[in-house]
Amino acid sequence: MSTLALFGGSPIRTKPFPTWPQSSEMIREHLLHTLENEQWGIGSKTISEFDRKFASYHDAKYCISVNSGTTALWVALKAADVKAGDEVIIPAYTFIATATAVLMANAVPVFADIDINTGNMDPNDIEHRITSKTKVILPVHIAGSPIDLNAINNLAKKHNIVVIEDAAQAHGATYGDKKIGALGQAGIFSFQSSKNMSAGEGGAIITNDESFADACFSYHNCGRIRNGEWYNHHRLGSNFRMSAFNAAILIPQLDSLAAQMELRDKNRNILDIFLDKIDGLRPMAMSAGATRSANHLYICKYDESKFDGISREIFFKAMQAEGIYTYQGYKPLYKEPLFITNENEYPWLKDLDYKSLNLVNTEKLSNKESVWLTHNHLLGDEEDIQDIMDAFEKVTTEMQSDPKSFLEFTLK
């Protein structure tokens, strides 16, 4: 092996990976058509077309498009009748919006631990957290990999609790023979810049329940009701509507998503097989019942005990020097400054001490083991994937054959 780039050698990779988001001629045509021929907001046929097609693609009857995944979460929680002081069970390993949407509904986030092998919320850590105040279980399909929804739904049915899927990262993922998103009461998606379907910003709620869809419509549209009078407001909603331009960008991606998913599947499988042979790295497993991940992120696990105690952070520096940007990803949500709560701002959290939480698997995966690659790495060709594998092999081989150099580097 050549000298590591971290120590002055030549890097494996100097050119960029495929960029994301990606434009296309079809996207440009849809945008231009909407710009010149359509309403740009309320009343746009483009928005109605997207809602219809997105619901159908995800095996759902109804879709309400909104302006972000975060507002999709808030709208769905309110449509599920979440009120001040209610509790919502969420994983501690996810993006902050899963928790902030609960706070914005004046409800209480209750954090559950994860399955260390999948990164998804552990169904076995949920039931003992259910109380008389629990209104919703909000599972997240981390990295686009479906959680064990049968286990979640069975718990919810037993305790008469609503399930809302946070599928912000999971466009097109499948559980059993169905796409995720409407396998509970409802599911939400995000179209923020990094997502596998992107409009820069945007979100959607899907459901098979007409009354739930009607409630979502009202909350996202200033409290109006379908077919009601314009200046007649029934709920404390707001303007969370999607722009027609966002919808125009998204419609063609429902056609391009299949080929992109196949490419991500292929490249993820290549990396899984390769990394499984490296002692000290392990690909993430799929949850029971999950049949296809959206592969929004590629995550594997790092075991520093196999590398003479060399920290994951030094491994990151070595990989990044080789031109492959690996990084930690999420931290435990309850460690965020947001949850060092100001009781004047969040009086309903007054007696909660999030600082004392220590969810073992969440802490271990986040602080010691998780290694992330963004999904655009999985959209590369054979040469791109080979560079990733070569960098993993180069760095781990050097770490195992010459740990002293890394430990000396740590002391500098």
C-alpha positions in Angstrom: 0.0 0.0 0.0 1.2 3.5 -0.7 1.7 6.1 2.1 -1.6 7.4 3.4 -2.6 10.9 2.3 -2.9 11.8 6.0 0.9 11.3 6.3 1.8 13.0 3.0 1.1 10.4 0.4 -1.1 10.7 -2.7 -4.9 10.5 -2.1 -7.0 7.7 -3.7 -9.5 10.3 -5.0 -9.2 13.9 -6.1 -12.3 14.3 -8.3 -15.8 14.9 -6.9 -18.5 12.3 -6.7 -21.8 12.8 -8.5 -23.5 16.0 -7.4 -27.0 16.1 -5.8 -29.7 17.3 -6.5 -29.6 16.6 -10.2 -31.6 18.5 -12.9 -32.9 17.0 -16.1 -34.6 18.1 -19.3 -38.0 16.8 -18.0 -37.6 18.9 -14.8 -36.9 22.0 -16.9 -39.9 21.3 -19.1 -42.3 20.8 -16.1 -41.0 24.0 -14.5 -41.4 26.0 -17.7 -44.9 24.7 -18.3 -46.0 25.6 -14.8 -44.4 29.0 -15.0 -46.1 29.9 -18.3 -49.4 28.0 -18.1 -50.4 27.3 -14.4 -51.3 28.9 -11.2 -48.1 29.2 -9.1 -49.8 28.2 -5.9 -53.4 27.7 -4.8 -55.5 26.1 -7.6 -52.5 24.8 -9.5 -53.1 21.6 -11.4 -49.4 20.8 -11.0 -49.8 20.5 -7.3 -52.9 18.3 -7.7 -51.0 16.1 -10.2 -48.1 15.7 -7.8 -50.4 14.8 -4.8 -52.2 12.2 -6.9 -49.1 10.6 -8.3 -47.1 10.7 -5.1 -49.9 9.0 -3.2 -50.3 6.4 -5.8 -46.6 5.7 -6.0 -46.6 5.0 -2.2 -49.7 2.8 -2.2 -51.8 5.5 -0.5 -55.1 7.1 -1.3 -54.4 10.7 -0.2 -51.4 13.1 -0.2 -51.2 16.6 1.2 -48.1 18.4 -0.1 -46.6 21.0 2.2 -43.6 23.3 2.4 -41.2 21.1 4.4 -40.8 17.7 6.1 -40.9 19.5 9.5 -44.3 21.1 8.8 -45.5 17.7 7.5 -44.7 16.3 10.9 -46.5 19.1 12.8 -49.5 18.9 10.6 -49.7 15.1 10.9 -49.3 15.3 14.7 -52.1 17.8 15.0 -54.3 15.8 12.6 -53.7 12.9 15.0 -55.3 15.0 17.8 -52.0 15.7 19.6 -52.7 18.3 22.3 -50.6 20.2 24.8 -49.0 17.8 27.3 -49.5 14.7 25.2 -46.5 12.4 24.8 -45.0 11.2 21.5 -42.5 8.4 21.5 -39.6 9.0 19.0 -36.1 7.6 18.5 -33.2 9.4 20.0 -31.2 8.8 16.8 -32.7 10.9 14.1 -32.7 14.5 12.7 -33.8 17.2 15.1 -37.0 17.9 13.2 -38.6 14.7 14.5 -38.3 16.2 18.0 -38.9 19.8 17.3 -42.2 19.1 15.5 -43.4 17.4 18.7 -42.4 20.5 20.7 -44.1 22.8 18.2 -47.3 20.8 18.9 -46.8 21.6 22.7 -46.3 17.9 23.3 -43.6 15.9 25.1 -40.9 14.0 23.2 -40.2 10.6 24.9 -37.0 9.2 23.6 -36.6 5.4 22.9 -33.3 3.6 22.3 -32.3 2.0 19.0 -31.4 -1.4 17.7 -27.6 -1.1 17.5 -27.6 -3.3 14.3 -30.1 -1.4 12.3 -30.0 2.2 13.7 -33.8 2.1 13.9 -35.9 2.6 17.0 -36.0 -0.7 19.0 -39.6 -1.9 19.3 -38.5 -3.7 22.5 -37.7 -0.3 24.1 -41.1 1.3 23.5 -43.8 -0.5 25.6 -42.3 0.4 29.0 -42.3 4.1 27.9 -46.0 4.2 27.1 -48.2 6.1 29.6 -51.7 7.3 29.8 -50.5 10.5 28.0 -49.0 8.7 25.0 -50.8 9.8 21.9 -48.4 8.8 19.0 -45.5 6.5 18.2 -43.4 8.2 15.6 -40.9 5.7 14.2 -38.2 6.9 11.8 -37.0 4.9 8.8 -33.3 5.8 9.4 -31.2 6.3 6.3 -34.3 5.2 4.3 -34.2 1.7 5.9 -37.7 0.6 7.1 -38.3 -0.1 10.7 -40.1 -3.3 11.9 -43.6 -1.8 11.3 -45.5 -5.0 12.3 -43.9 -4.8 15.8 -44.7 -1.0 16.0 -48.3 -1.4 14.8 -49.0 -4.3 17.1 -47.9 -2.2 20.1 -49.9 0.7 18.9 -53.0 -1.4 18.5 -52.6 -2.9 21.9 -52.5 0.5 23.6 -54.8 2.4 21.2 -52.0 4.7 20.0 -51.6 6.3 16.6 -48.6 5.5 14.4 -47.1 8.2 12.1 -44.2 7.1 10.0 -41.3 9.6 9.6 -40.3 8.6 6.1 -38.4 11.8 5.4 -35.5 9.7 4.1 -37.3 6.7 2.7 -38.9 7.5 -0.7 -39.8 4.3 -2.4 -38.6 2.0 0.4 -40.6 -1.2 1.0 -41.8 -3.2 4.0 -43.0 -6.6 3.0 -44.7 -6.1 -0.4 -45.8 -2.5 0.2 -44.1 0.8 0.1 -43.7 2.5 3.4 -45.6 5.7 4.5 -49.2 4.7 4.8 -48.7 1.5 6.8 -49.6 3.3 10.0 -52.2 6.1 10.3 -50.0 8.3 8.1 -46.5 9.0 6.9 -44.4 12.1 6.1 -41.7 12.7 3.5 -39.2 15.5 3.0 -38.0 17.0 -0.3 -35.2 19.1 1.2 -32.0 19.5 -0.9 -30.3 16.3 0.4 -33.3 14.0 0.0 -33.6 11.2 -2.6 -36.4 13.2 -4.2 -35.6 16.9 -3.9 -37.2 20.2 -4.7 -34.8 22.3 -2.6 -37.5 22.3 0.1 -40.9 20.7 0.5 -42.8 17.8 2.2 -45.8 15.6 2.0 -48.2 13.6 4.2 -49.8 10.4 2.9 -52.6 8.4 4.4 -55.4 6.0 3.6 -57.8 7.7 6.0 -60.0 10.3 4.4 -60.9 12.1 7.6 -57.3 12.3 8.6 -56.4 13.7 5.2 -59.1 16.3 5.6 -57.7 17.4 9.0 -54.2 17.6 7.4 -55.7 19.8 4.6 -57.2 22.1 7.2 -54.0 22.5 9.3 -51.8 23.1 6.3 -54.2 25.6 4.7 -54.9 28.2 7.4 -57.6 26.2 9.1 -59.9 26.0 6.1 -61.9 22.9 5.3 -62.3 21.3 1.9 -65.1 22.9 -0.1 -65.6 25.4 2.7 -65.8 29.2 2.5 -62.5 31.0 1.9 -62.7 33.2 5.0 -63.9 30.4 7.3 -61.3 29.0 9.6 -61.9 26.0 11.8 -58.5 25.1 13.2 -55.3 26.9 14.3 -53.6 26.1 11.0 -51.2 28.2 8.9 -50.0 28.5 5.4 -47.8 25.4 5.0 -48.8 24.9 1.3 -46.3 23.7 -1.3 -45.5 25.9 -4.3 -46.4 24.7 -7.7 -42.7 25.1 -8.7 -41.7 22.6 -6.1 -44.4 20.2 -7.4 -43.2 20.7 -11.0 -39.7 19.7 -9.9 -40.8 16.6 -8.1 -43.2 15.1 -10.7 -40.5 13.9 -13.1 -38.5 12.4 -10.3 -41.2 9.9 -9.7 -40.2 8.5 -13.0 -36.4 8.8 -12.5 -36.5 7.4 -8.9 -36.7 3.8 -10.0 -33.4 3.8 -11.9 -31.7 5.7 -9.2 -32.9 3.3 -6.6 -31.6 0.3 -8.6 -28.2 2.0 -8.9 -28.1 2.7 -5.1 -29.2 -0.9 -4.4 -26.4 -2.2 -6.7 -23.6 -0.1 -5.2 -24.8 -0.5 -1.6 -24.6 -4.3 -2.1 -21.1 -4.1 -3.5 -20.0 -2.0 -0.5 -21.7 -4.3 1.9 -20.0 -7.4 0.6 -16.6 -5.7 0.5 -16.8 -4.1 4.0 -18.1 -7.3 5.5 -14.6 -8.8 4.8 -12.8 -6.0 6.7 -12.3 -6.9 10.4 -13.5 -3.9 12.3 -16.1 -2.6 9.8 -19.7 -3.9 9.6 -22.5 -2.9 7.3 -25.8 -2.0 8.9 -28.5 -4.7 9.0 -32.1 -4.3 7.9 -35.0 -4.5 10.4 -37.3 -7.5 10.4 -39.8 -7.3 7.6 -37.9 -4.6 5.6 -37.5 -5.6 2.0 -35.9 -2.5 0.4 -34.1 0.5 1.7 -34.1 3.9 0.0 -30.4 4.1 0.8 -30.6 7.8 1.6 -27.4 7.2 3.6 -24.8 4.5 3.6 -23.9 3.7 7.2 -21.5 1.1 8.5 -20.1 0.5 12.0 -16.6 1.0 13.2 -15.0 -1.1 15.9 -12.0 0.6 17.3 -10.9 -2.5 19.3 -10.0 -4.0 15.9 -7.7 -1.1 15.2 -5.6 -1.0 18.5 -7.9 1.6 20.0 -7.4 4.1 17.1 -10.5 6.4 17.4 -13.1 6.7 14.8 -12.3 10.4 14.5 -8.8 9.6 13.3 -10.2 7.1 10.9 -12.4 9.9 9.5 -9.4 12.1 9.0 -7.6 9.4 7.2 -10.6 8.6 4.9 -11.2 12.3 4.2 -7.6 12.8 3.3 -8.0 10.0 0.7 -10.9 12.0 -0.8 -13.8 10.0 0.7 -15.8 12.1 3.1 -16.9 9.8 5.9 -18.4 11.4 9.1 -20.2 10.7 12.3 -23.8 11.8 11.5 -26.4 12.2 14.2 -25.7 12.8 17.9 -28.2 11.7 20.6 -31.0 14.1 20.3 -31.4 14.5 24.0 -27.9 15.9 24.2 -28.8 18.9 21.9 -28.8 22.3 23.6 -32.5 22.5 22.7 -33.3 20.0 25.5 -31.4 21.8 28.2 -34.8 23.3 28.6 -35.9 26.8 29.6 -39.0 26.3 31.6 -40.2 29.8 30.7 -40.2 28.8 27.0 -41.3 25.1 27.4 -43.3 25.0 30.7 -44.8 21.6 29.8 -41.3 20.1 30.0 -40.6 21.7 33.4 -40.1 18.5 35.4 -38.2 16.6 32.7 -34.4 16.1 32.9 -33.2 15.1 29.4 -29.6 15.7 30.5 -29.7 12.6 32.7 -30.8 10.3 29.8 -28.3 7.7 28.6 -29.6 5.4 26.0 -26.9 2.8 25.6 -27.2 1.9 22.0 -27.9 5.4 20.8 -24.8 6.6 22.6 -22.6 3.7 21.3 -23.6 4.0 17.7 -23.4 7.8 17.6 -20.3 8.4 19.7 -18.2 5.4 18.8 -19.4 3.4 15.8 -21.4 5.2 13.1 -19.6 5.9 9.7 -21.7 7.8 7.2 -21.5 8.4 3.4 -24.1 10.5 1.7 -26.3 8.8 -0.9 -24.7 10.6 -3.9 -21.7 8.3 -3.4 -24.0 5.4 -4.3 -24.9 7.1 -7.6 -21.4 6.7 -9.0 -20.1 4.3 -11.6 -17.8 1.3 -11.1 -14.7 3.6 -10.8 -16.3 5.7 -8.2 -17.3 2.7 -6.0 -13.9 1.2 -6.5 -12.3 4.4 -5.2 -14.4 4.1 -2.1 -13.4 0.5 -1.5 -9.8 1.3 -2.2 -9.8 4.0 0.4 -11.5 1.8 3.0 -8.9 -0.9 2.3 -5.9 1.4 2.2 -6.8 3.2 5.5 -7.8 0.1 7.5 -4.8 -1.9 6.3 -2.4 0.8 7.4 -4.2 1.2 10.7 -3.9 -2.5 11.4 -0.3 -2.9 10.2 1.1 0.4 11.7 -1.1 1.6 14.6 1.8 3.4 16.2 1.8 6.0 13.4 -1.8 6.8 14.1 -1.4 6.9 17.8 1.5 9.3 17.4 -0.7 11.4 15.1 -3.3 11.5 17.8 -0.8 13.0 20.2 0.2 15.8 17.9 
